[in-house]
Amino acid sequence: MAGLDLATAQTHLDQWVAADLAVAGGQSYTIGGRSLTRANVAEIRRNIDYWNRWVQRLSKGGGMTVRLGVPND
């Protein structure tokens, strides 16, 4: 995602964790005008995983690591 920084990713993660906590307590939660309920638990968890990966990636401070190998016969 171009232009994404750690603070933005952390904000998104925090919102999805708050949604998970609210829904777990039997409440609904609204993000961007969209109401989430228990029926959205799978979506909430997917978003928590997604944003958590971004936070972890951006926290490392390095770019993408590419490793190349030559198979041995």
C-alpha positions in Angstrom: 0.0 0.0 0.0 1.7 3.2 -1.2 2.2 6.0 1.3 1.2 3.9 4.3 3.1 4.7 7.5 3.3 3.1 10.9 1.0 5.6 12.6 -1.8 5.1 10.0 -1.5 1.3 10.2 -1.6 1.4 14.0 -4.7 3.6 13.9 -6.5 1.1 11.7 -5.4 -1.8 13.8 -6.6 0.0 17.0 -10.1 0.6 15.4 -10.5 -3.0 14.4 -9.4 -4.2 17.8 -12.0 -1.8 19.4 -14.6 -3.2 17.0 -13.7 -6.8 18.1 -14.0 -5.9 21.8 -17.3 -4.1 21.3 -18.8 -7.0 19.3 -17.5 -9.6 21.8 -19.4 -7.7 24.5 -22.6 -8.0 22.6 -22.6 -4.4 21.2 -22.3 -3.1 17.7 -19.5 -0.9 16.5 -19.4 1.6 13.7 -16.4 2.3 11.4 -16.9 4.8 8.6 -20.6 4.8 8.9 -20.8 1.0 8.7 -22.2 -0.9 11.6 -20.5 -4.2 12.6 -22.2 -6.9 14.6 -21.5 -10.5 15.6 -22.2 -11.5 12.1 -19.1 -9.6 11.0 -16.7 -11.4 13.4 -14.8 -13.1 10.5 -14.3 -9.8 8.7 -13.2 -8.1 11.9 -10.6 -10.8 12.6 -9.3 -10.7 8.9 -8.9 -6.9 9.3 -7.1 -7.3 12.6 -4.7 -9.8 11.0 -4.2 -7.6 7.9 -3.4 -4.4 9.9 -1.3 -6.3 12.4 0.9 -7.6 9.6 1.3 -4.0 8.3 2.2 -2.7 11.8 4.8 -5.5 12.2 6.2 -4.9 8.7 6.5 -1.1 9.2 7.9 -1.5 12.7 10.9 -3.4 11.5 12.0 -0.3 9.6 13.4 -2.2 6.7 12.2 -2.6 3.2 11.2 -5.8 1.5 13.7 -8.6 1.7 14.2 -10.7 -1.4 16.2 -13.9 -1.2 17.3 -15.8 -4.3 18.6 -19.3 -4.3 19.9 -21.8 -6.9 18.5 -25.3 -6.5 21.0 -28.1 -6.2 20.6 -31.1 -8.4 
